[in-house]
Amino acid sequence: MVRIRKLSREQHEALVAIDAQERSAIELELLESDHLATEDAYLRRKDRLCGKDVPNAYPEIEAARALLARQVRSRQERFDALRVAVLTGRGMDPSEQAQLPLLPGGDAVASMS
């Protein structure tokens, strides 16, 4: 039988703080995404007005989107690890090893940062 335990006040407060920090990080990511979309639209408009061929994708915009996607995944993993640390009562010592979600064709154990 699975035992359900209540969160301590400190755990609850820590989780609320983590959620607030993550919401702020998500807002920044959304602003960056909007900025990239605006930059893409600007480049397309500029190329059309200058009579240039408009490419399907701009390499610098695609590279920035890929970087943002990596940052989003990193943020998700970081905040999930923080939540797990709070719920398990474990500290977030960077030298600790933690199990990450299994990735195809790779090791799943990596250090937390």
Phi and psi in degrees as a GROMACS rama.xvg file:
@    title "Ramachandran Plot"
@    xaxis  label "Phi"
@    yaxis  label "Psi"
@TYPE xy
-82.2217  130.246  VAL-2
-93.2555  128.132  ARG-3
-101.609  129.335  ILE-4
-119.297  154.37  ARG-5
-82.2078  152.54  LYS-6
-76.5525  142.967  LEU-7
-72.9435  164.989  SER-8
-60.816  -41.0359  ARG-9
-63.3505  -41.2661  GLU-10
-63.7829  -43.9228  GLN-11
-60.9833  -45.9824  HIS-12
-63.8252  -39.0988  GLU-13
-64.5892  -42.3281  ALA-14
-65.7539  -38.8689  LEU-15
-63.1805  -42.5459  VAL-16
-65.4759  -41.0871  ALA-17
-62.288  -43.6258  ILE-18
-61.7266  -40.9597  ASP-19
-64.4547  -42.6472  ALA-20
-63.6095  -39.9455  GLN-21
-67.8742  -39.1866  GLU-22
-59.9883  -40.0762  ARG-23
-63.881  -42.9403  SER-24
-64.0053  -39.5152  ALA-25
-65.5951  -40.5902  ILE-26
-59.7375  -41.673  GLU-27
-64.9245  -40.4405  LEU-28
-63.6496  -40.0068  GLU-29
-66.3144  -38.7213  LEU-30
-62.9971  -41.8677  LEU-31
-63.9992  -40.4792  GLU-32
-63.1689  -44.076  SER-33
-61.3652  -40.5251  ASP-34
-61.7077  -42.7699  HIS-35
-64.5356  -39.5706  LEU-36
-64.8407  -40.1613  ALA-37
-66.4943  -42.5907  THR-38
-62.1753  -41.0659  GLU-39
-61.776  -45.3815  ASP-40
-63.1355  -40.7101  ALA-41
-61.6233  -46.8027  TYR-42
-62.7057  -40.1429  LEU-43
-63.8535  -46.2905  ARG-44
-62.1705  -45.2172  ARG-45
-61.4006  -45.4176  LYS-46
-63.7068  -39.9632  ASP-47
-63.2255  -44.823  ARG-48
-65.8853  -31.7606  LEU-49
-84.6785  -1.70555  CYS-50
77.2595  16.797  GLY-51
-87.072  160.333  LYS-52
-69.0566  136.787  ASP-53
-96.6782  114.598  VAL-54
-70.6336  159.615  PRO-55
-63.9368  -35.4191  ASN-56
-147.278  143.235  ALA-57
-94.1307  126.224  TYR-58
-57.2182  -39.3177  PRO-59
-68.0669  -34.3195  GLU-60
-71.1581  -42.9955  ILE-61
-64.0068  -38.6396  GLU-62
-64.6015  -41.3398  ALA-63
-65.892  -38.2967  ALA-64
-66.0572  -39.7093  ARG-65
-64.5705  -41.4275  ALA-66
-63.3017  -42.3982  LEU-67
-63.2476  -40.412  LEU-68
-62.5999  -39.6781  ALA-69
-64.8835  -39.4783  ARG-70
-65.3834  -37.8167  GLN-71
-63.5627  -46.7242  VAL-72
-61.6128  -42.1626  ARG-73
-62.8728  -42.7153  SER-74
-62.5369  -44.0397  ARG-75
-60.0386  -46.0653  GLN-76
-64.2092  -41.1177  GLU-77
-63.4556  -47.1867  ARG-78
-72.2913  -33.8041  PHE-79
-62.4864  -41.6661  ASP-80
-64.8526  -38.7888  ALA-81
-62.6751  -42.9305  LEU-82
-63.6705  -44.7501  ARG-83
-61.4714  -40.5835  VAL-84
-62.3814  -41.2938  ALA-85
-67.1897  -44.9937  VAL-86
-68.2181  -31.7306  LEU-87
-92.083  -9.39745  THR-88
77.8771  10.7764  GLY-89
-85.0443  145.834  ARG-90
-76.855  165.443  GLY-91
-103.605  52.7851  MET-92
-70.2723  123.983  ASP-93
-59.7397  -21.0762  PRO-94
-82.4031  -10.8467  SER-95
-70.3021  146.484  GLU-96
-94.4197  142.791  GLN-97
-137.151  150.065  ALA-98
-81.9341  123.855  GLN-99
-97.6192  163.207  LEU-100
-56.3856  142.973  PRO-101
-64.2811  132.684  LEU-102
-110.238  143.526  LEU-103
-59.7647  126.069  PRO-104
72.5585  20.03  GLY-105
-144.317  168.551  GLY-106
-73.7235  149.048  ASP-107
-102.732  -2.8661  ALA-108
-100.996  127.16  VAL-109
-148.165  159.129  ALA-110
-80.1745  149.344  SER-111
-80.7766  142.803  MET-112
